[in-house]
Amino acid sequence: MKIAVCIKQVPGTSQVEIDPVTGVLKRDGVESKMNPYDLYALETALRFKQEYDAEITVITMGPPQAQAVIKEAFMMGVDHGFLLSDRRFGGADVLATSYTLAQGIRAAGEFDLIICGKQTTDGDTAQVGAELAEFLNIPHVTSVCKINGISDNKITMLLDMPLHQETAAVSFPCLITVEKGIFEPRLPSYKLKLATADKPITVLTLDQMPDTDPAHYGLNGSPTQVKRIFPPESTNTHEMWNGEADELSRRLFHYLEDNKYLQQLR
Amino acid sequence: MKQEYKTFTAPDLEALQAICGTERVIPAEMIGEDYCHDELSGVHKRPDVLVRATSTEEVAAVMKYAAANHIPVTPRGSGTGLVGGSVALYGGIMIDLSLMNHFLELDEENMTLTLEPGVLLMDVSKYVEPAGLFYPPDPGEKTATIGGNINTNAGGMRAVKYGVTRDYIRGLEVVLPSGEIMQLGGKIVKNSSGYSLKDLMVGSEGTLGIVTKAVLRLLPLPKYKISLLVPFPDLPSAIKAVPTVIRASSIPTAVEFMEREVILAAEEFLARKFPDNTSDAYLLLTYDGASKEEVDLAWEEAAGICLQCGALDVFISNTQERNESIWAARGAFLEAIKASTTEMDECDVVVPRKHVAEFVLFSHALQEKHHIRIRSFGHAGDGNLHIYILRDDRTDEQWKKDLEAVFNDLYEKARELGGKVSGEHGIGYAKRPYLEESLSAEEKLLMSGIKKVFDPQNILNPGKLFS
């Protein structure tokens, strides 16, 4: 079985400052790391490798320094790594990102299963997985919280939906996005670090994509325009309520309900 | 020796209420159950009165009254001790210092923090770290007060590199058993001016004076840290690697050992998986430093050494999520072991580092000898071991008997290896017989002599350290 896992390099902390003038995330001088959600996707793939003898390829899009997350994936037991890197890929929104990844995956080979994390910690859109599947014209399943098994060229799994759980079976090739906590991700291994120190990483530029039209990539291929990025306002306002427990609990319940902190479970 | 004290009466209560007011002077019948015991020692006693002091002057006035009337006084912080040190064995007055919990001064130029004794350990790091400063002692019990830490000379995981509480106490304000207020040490770095009473006070378990203020020494906050989880085929090979790892060019911040069965217990307890549970034994190493380069150099050298010493691999934990997945489990070990049995007691011995492996293996062998479950994990790097003896379904009598037999074997072995009764929990009430056995006649004489000089009436925390 051939598995591709999409991974991304994100800022190392959640406290990234935003440039007030340009509205762009200040990434300079910030430590980076692998998107924590991708660790669950990787671990899912590595469990398949243990059980079903799979071969795992990771794919990432980013600047040359994004090789670091591929090296880290090697240290966790991944077999091959592709970096999609080209200045013309820059400024991509979710659509252009998904398209680029789809092109990169086509260039990298044929896969039975593509696994993505639920979302990234910097963009937080949770859309790339599904859009990527559409571009590849394969079925996809999101919110996978448990793998039941693989048989007859089909994968069966449990989906964690907002109000219920659902079991789905999908034929290969397909794409799944996995929830945080599906497995506890393993730690990178020093032995594998030594063993994969010279393992090559294939870098693909726009020219090596099946579609070489620059209008489909990066800023040019992005219909989304970011007007402004700003941190959500936080306030320290608070209210004090006094009263009997009964009255207070009813009031608290209605407050939470009115402010949409609660979902109606009916 | 049977102690005779004045019986606490209504006029005494009134006198204390005249000093501190009625709200913070609580008579016996209204004292909460929590004030009658600590966390593990199994000793239980209700004080005659609880005084919740809010200032040094109040502590001094209460102490003066107690001295004039020959009433025993037991100081107390959060009550998280493990040897009965803060239990009022002879009743009398309990002074609760937990309301004296204010930060007084963060002196960035002198790199000191002056605070009251009731500040919780966990609040110290929150207070100093935003200023780029660091209080290294790191005992596991974060809800302990700093006063309690000072009185037990608490250690913690970072002792391998940074030392223990005593190494970070610059100055103390104490109320003596006579009620006199004294300033010991100060913001000074060096001091060759007579006997170091400040250092004597640290670790004296509230038997020489009541700490009412402390000046802590701070360091620059190390910006980078990394943990290594190192699997070994078995516990002996894991622990035998420790001295070599510590001898490398960089000292690890912490060296912990853990075994598979404790990890499995923690996984069950937390309903959460540990990043790896396939090996029988692990070392957990932590490195910190000012730059990424420095830390990388340190851990890569250590990783190489571990492999040479027979490690199966070296797993790298370099992000917050990864550290959390390890330390959440590490933090739950004690609770997980507790949950697996009916009752347990703990041996907190410390042996020279090179004997840690021998001692742990010895303690394991006692399981068969005494037909009892024994679990251990802890600070392989500083020789301080935490060995837990589990009661399971024993009767009271059988538990007492077996526990004593196991403790005797453990302390005898520790003595043989040049170890000491307590690494960081203290002696308190529970470990007195073992301290007694381990001290020479001359040491005992000196220690009781010191106690007599400070507290001739033996009214401050009586029944602790010595019988």
Chai-1 contact restraints between the chains, C-beta under 6 A:
chainA,res_idxA,chainB,res_idxB,connection_type,confidence,min_distance_angstrom,max_distance_angstrom,comment,restraint_id
A,K33,B,T319,contact,1.0,0.0,6.0,A-B,restraint_1
A,P36,B,E321,contact,1.0,0.0,6.0,A-B,restraint_2
A,E184,B,K273,contact,1.0,0.0,6.0,A-B,restraint_3
A,E184,B,P275,contact,1.0,0.0,6.0,A-B,restraint_4
A,R186,B,P275,contact,1.0,0.0,6.0,A-B,restraint_5
A,L187,B,P275,contact,1.0,0.0,6.0,A-B,restraint_6
A,L187,B,F315,contact,1.0,0.0,6.0,A-B,restraint_7
A,L187,B,I316,contact,1.0,0.0,6.0,A-B,restraint_8
A,L187,B,S317,contact,1.0,0.0,6.0,A-B,restraint_9
A,L187,B,R322,contact,1.0,0.0,6.0,A-B,restraint_10
A,P188,B,I316,contact,1.0,0.0,6.0,A-B,restraint_11
A,S189,B,D313,contact,1.0,0.0,6.0,A-B,restraint_12
A,S189,B,F315,contact,1.0,0.0,6.0,A-B,restraint_13
A,Y190,B,A303,contact,1.0,0.0,6.0,A-B,restraint_14
A,Y190,B,V314,contact,1.0,0.0,6.0,A-B,restraint_15
A,K191,B,D313,contact,1.0,0.0,6.0,A-B,restraint_16
